[in-house]
Every structure is written in structure tokens, then in C-alpha cells.
């Protein structure tokens, strides 16, 4: 095993290194003789029966994101944990946020300049975890790692969306975060540029994208991805509408399109292909058991509803595949193994899906 664990630029203490050492797996090809999808044996783990186009790259962690050059994977050690970075060539994992005190992070995403957008609470009470998850704020961590993350001064509900081409982002507010400004039960999506003033990140040209009360249906929104290549559309989750649907909003006209439109089915967009023709979806089409039993599907963004199943983790009782991200060259998907009974986003290791090896026709 040839992993090297680093805390920023320094080796971790031996005690901590030993804990992480046994949690990691080398980046190697998975088994080429998986059990037949849909017919797993009782008590089996999908990680032990991977097809040859899926490999496990860490034994812990969640919410993976690709660097723009595809050479590194950013992920969280756990919910309310640290931001970690895996070098795909050297197999070194660095803890990027261990240098300064914080209350843990729930999101970490690469910005177009290589800095990192973080989301996390300003306080944490283990007896009120739900409140900490709702009351998260956005920060920017300098890629040098020499100073603490810089606050952007706004809260964020669940995950923000980051442009892969420009210093721009979108994010969601819910009424529980701004009860004096927002109607009960409402959500709103906003966008802004990220600029730097004397080395400190700040928001500029901030504006409203859409308020949930302006939608043609009732739901709670969450920003997901700017649709490439033009980035004039934003995909978002429409939680609670027909189960949950994959939607997009035109950032100029504000026209909303429902791309999945599948009543009674859970469809959450997570990770978009670089040509903008497809998005990955956490979907329960295979069993209709809800968000705790999803797998990764690929949905065509043309309104046809055409979709293709990519993973079979939910065929194993108690497991699911979730939180995917597509590399910018369209060759790989990073995602996580998760358990059906745990909170959304909680992961048990990062996996890489080789699109070309799987014979996937889109990139």
C-alpha cells in the first residue's frame, strides 16, 4: 500500500496516520467478475463486487469534486469534517483545513482559479446537528493553504453551484436561514461573482435568480450545476415536487424546465457532463423506494426523459451510490458509497467510474 497521508504540507502524527492508513485503499482496478446486478447475497457489500470500470480510491470520505485538470479529487472527511485532497497520481491525501480551528464543513468545491469554496456552520452543537446543517455559511479557502478560509458573508442551504470557467457561483437560501426576509417554507436561488479585495474573497454583482414562489409548482430548491458550455442555465433540485424532479432555470429569461418530470420518482441532479447534454441523477427508478435507495443514472437534458442506469449499489440491501461529479474531460465520474439509513451526503469512501471503459457513449 503506497498512500502517504499529509496534514497540509506536514505528515500527520503517527497515531492519526495509522487510523487513516487502514481506511484507505490503493487506486487499482476493481474485480472484473462482479455478482449479477439485482441478485446480491444477503449481507454483501457492493464495494466487494465492483465491475471492472469502477475502482475504489479511498476507504472514507464523501462529496467528491474533480480539480479542473482531473489530477486531484477534493472531498470531505465526513459531514462537519475537514476538506481533503487526493492526488490521483501520487496517491497522497492532504488535509487542507487542519491548520486552523473550525466547526467542520458540509461542502467543498473547486473554484475556477483553484481556490476552494467551503460551506459550514459558525457553531456546532452535537445535540442540534440539524440546525448546524441548515445554518451554514460560505467561505473561500486560498489554494496556498497558508491562512484560514475567508467568509463571504452569506448563508447557503445545502450545496452551492460553481462555474468551472469563471469566478462565479450560485447558491440557495431557505426561510429558516432568513426568517425576517423570506416567507415561511420558501426558498430562493442567488448568483454572484467572487472577487478579491486585498487578498480577501468577497461577493460582487449579487442578484436573485428566482424565488420558489415564482415557480409554476411548489417545491424547495437547491442549486446544482451551471450547464456548460454557455452556462446560461442552472440545474436545480425541485424537492417535494412529484417526489423530486430535475429542473433547469434560464438565467436570462427565468424560464423553468422540468427535465425528469417523473411523478412518484426521486430524481436529484448531481454532476453534469462537460458538453451539457446530460446530467447525472440520484434516482430510484429501479425500485421506487425513495432517496435512501438511489443509484446513479444519466439523464438527457432535452426533455425526453431518456435515462440510463450506471450503478447497481442499491441492489445490495442497505446501500446506495450517490453524490457524483464528472471530470472536465468527460472521462471519469467520482462518487461515493452510502448507506440507506444514514443522512443524505454521508459517505463511506470515494469511487471512480471509468466512462470509456464502461462503454458509455457520452462524454
N, C-alpha and C positions, 0 to 999 in steps of 0.2 A: 504494500500500500504506500503510495507516494504523495499523499496530501501533506501540505505544510500549512499550519494554521497561524495566522498573524493577527495581532491586535494593532490596527493601523500599520505602522512600519516596524512594530516590535513583536517578537514572539510572545505568545501567551504564556502565562505561568504554567509549569508542568501539570499541576493539578487540574486546571481547566482544560489544558491541551488534551489530557488523557480522556476527559469526559467527551470532548468533541471528536476525538480521534475515532472512537468506536461508533460514533454516529454517522461517520462519513463513508462513502463508497467511491472507489475509483471510477473514472469515466470510461467505461468499457461497454461493449455490445451486450445486449441482454440475451436471454435464452432465445434460441431460434425455434424451439418446439413448444409454444405455449399451449395451455389447455384450451379446448374448444370454447370460444366465447358463448356465454349463456348456459354452460354446463360445468361450473366450478364445483369442486368438492367442498363439503362443509368445513368451515374454519380456514379456508385457504385465503392467502393474501395476493392481490393482483400483482404486487411487486415481485413475487416469486414465479410469475408465469407471464413474463413480458414477451411480446413479439419482437422480432429482430430489429425492427425500426424504432423501438423505444428503448432508451437507456436511462438508468438512474444515475444522477450526478451528485446528489447529496442525500444523506440519511435523515436530515432535519430541514426545517425551514418552509417558507410559504411566500406566495405573491411574487413570483419571479418577473423580472423585466430585463430585456436584452439591451446591452450597450449598442450604440449606433453602428459600430464596426463588427458586431456579432462576436467579439472575442471575450466578453465578460457577461456574467449574469448577476444582476442585483436582486437581492431577496431579503426578507425579514427572518430573523432567527425564530421568532414566534410573534403572535399578536401581543402588542405592547413590549416588543423586544428591540433588538438592535438591527441596523441596516448592515448587511453582509454583502461581500462581493467575491464571486468565484471567477478566477481566471481559467478559461477553458483549456488553455494550452499548458500552463504550469501546474494546474490543479490547486493552486494556493487560494485559500479563503481568507479574506481580511475583514475584520470588524471595523466598519467605517465610523461608528458613533460611540466607541468606547472611551474616547478621550475626554468626554465632558458629561456631566450629570444630566439626565433627562428622565421622563416618566414613561418611556417606551413609545414606539411608533407603530402605526397601523398601515401605513403605505410608504413606499419608497420607489420613485420613478426617475429615470434619467431625463435631464433637460437637454435641449439641442446643443448646448455648449459644454456638456459633460458634467455640469453640476447636478445635484440631486434634489428633487422636490420631496419633502417629507411631510407626513401628516401624523399628528399625535396630540395627546392632551397636555394641558398645563398642570394638571394634578391627577393623582390616581389613588383611588380608594378601592382596595380589593373587594370590599363589601358592596361596591356600587360600580361594577365593571361596565354595565350597560350605559351609565351616564358618561363614563370616561370615553367610551366609543363614540357616543353622539357628540360630545363637546371637544372635538379635535380641531386643531389649528394647523395652518400650513407654514412651512419653513423651507429655506433653501440652504443646503449644505455645500460649501465650496469644495470642489473636487480635490483641492490640495489637502484637505483634511486637517488643516492647521488651526482652525478655530471652530467654535460651536455653530450650529445651524442658526441662520438669521431668520427671525419671524417676519411673515408677510402681512400680519395684522388682520387675517380673516379666518373664519372657521370653515370647515369642509365636512360635509356629510359623505361618509364612505369614500369612494375613490375619485380623485381628480383625473382629468384628461390632459395629456401633454402633447404639444406639437413635436414632431420629430424633425421639423425643418426650421423652426423659428422659436424665439423665446416667447412663447405664448401658451396659455393654459385655460382650461375651463373647469369649473367645479360647481358643486351643489350646496345649497343651504336648505335646511328644513326648519319648520316653525319652532321646534324645540330648541333650536340654537339662537333664534332671534324672535322670541315671542312678542316683543313690543313692535316689531316691524311687519310680521307676517301673520296671515290668517291661520287659525288652527287647522292642522292637517295638511297645510300647503307645503310645496317645495318650489325652488327656483334654481335655474342654472345661470351662471355668470361666466364671463370671459375677460381676460386682461393680458397685457404684455408684462413680462418680467424684465425690469431694467436694474441697473446698478448705480448707486449714488455713494461715492467714497468707499466703494468696496462692499456696500450693504445692498442686498437684494430688496426690491420694493415693487409694488404693482403700479402700472400706468395704463391709462385709457381703459379703465374698468367699466363694464357695461352689462346690462341684463340681456340674456339670450331669450329666455322665456320663463313665464310663471306657470305653475301647474293649473291655475285657474283659467288660463288661456288655451288649454288643450281641449280637443274635442271629446275627451274621455277623462275619467277620474283615475289618477294613479299617483304614486310617489316616484319622482325621477332620480336617476343617478347618471352623471356623465360617464362616458366610456372612452370613445376614441374619435379624434378628428379623422375624417375619411380622406385618405390620400387618393390621387396626388394633389388635388387642388386645395383640400382642407376647407372647403366652403360648407361642409355638412358635418354635424356632430352626431354620433350614435349615442343612444342612451337607453337605460333600462326603464321600462314602464312597469314598476312593481304594483301588483294588485289588479292590473287590468287583464282580464281573461286568463288569470294565473299570473303570468308576467310576460311581456312582449318585448321584441327587439324593435326599437324605433330610431328614426333619424330626424333631425331638425335642420332645415336650411338656414344657415347663419345670416343670410341676407334677407330672404323673403319670410322667414319664420314658418314656412310650410312644414308640417309634420307628416312623416310617412311611417306606417306600420309595416315592417318588413316580414315579420314572422306571422302575425295575425292568426294565432292558433289557440282558440278558446279551450280552456281547461288544461293547457300545457305550460310548463315552465320553460321560458326561453330568455336567458340573460346574456347579452353580448359581452364578450371579454376577449379582446385581442383581434386586430383587423389585419387583413393581408395587405402587403405594400401596394398592390395595384388598385385597392379599394373596391374590388368586385365581390369580395367575400368577407364575412366576419366569422370568427369562432363564437360558439354559443354554448353556454352551460345549459343543457337541455335534458328533459326527462321523457322525451318522445318514446323511448324504448320501454318504459314501464309506467309512466304517468303517476309516479309516486311523490313528486314534488322536489323541492330544491335540495333535499338531503340525499337524493338518489340520481344525480345527474352524471352525464358523461359529456365529452367534447364532441360537438357537431360543427360542421361547416355550412353556413347559410349564404346563399347567393343574394346579394343586395340589389335585386331588380324587381322585388315584389312578387316573384313567382312562388316563393316559399320552398324552392328547391334546396334540399339539405342532404348532407352525407354524414354518417356517423364515423368518428375517427378513433375513439377509445371504447373499451369494454370493462372499465373498472367497476361500474355499478352492477355488473353481472355477479360480482362477488359480494354476498350479503355483508352490509355494514360499511362498504367503501364507495367512493366516487372519485372522479377526476374533475379538477376544477382550476380556475384562475390561470388560463393560458395567455401566452403572449407570443406573437410571431416575430421572428428576426427580420431585420430590414431587407435582407436579400431574399426573403421568402423561402428559405431552405429548411428552417427549423422552427419548432414550437416548444417553448418551455412551459411546463405546467406542474401541478402538484397532485400528490395523492392525498385524499382527505377521508374522514370518517363521517358516516351518515348522521350520527347523533351529536356531532360537535357543531359549534357555531360556524357560520359562514366565514370563509377565509382561513380557518385554522388548517394548517397543512402538516404533512409528515414526510417531507422530502421533495426535492425538485427532480423532475424527469425531463428528458429531451426527446421529442418526436422528430425523426428524420423524414421530411415530407417527400423527398425524391425517392428514398429507399422504400417508402410505403406505397409509392406509385400514385401519389396524389397528383392530379392533373393541373392544379392551380398553384401559383407561387405568389 
